[in-house]
């Protein structure tokens, strides 16, 4: 996840793909993603990444079977 977060700063397609993957499997990947963002990025970069992730969760979360708490956070 560290490499993905670092590469995503200059590769928007990588960022969107990672966000879609996290949205598809939020129980497994969301904790890792948030920990990585907190430790590997600036607050502004983390905020932008989380906003993109939120959009992916709103779009994909219901189809991927995201739990109610995750969907509520995203909405």
Secondary structure, DSSP 8 states (H G I E B T S, - for coil): -HHHHHHHTT-HHHHHHHHHHHHHTHHHHHHHHHHHHHHHS-HHHHHHHHHHHHHHHHHHHHHHT--HHHHHHH-
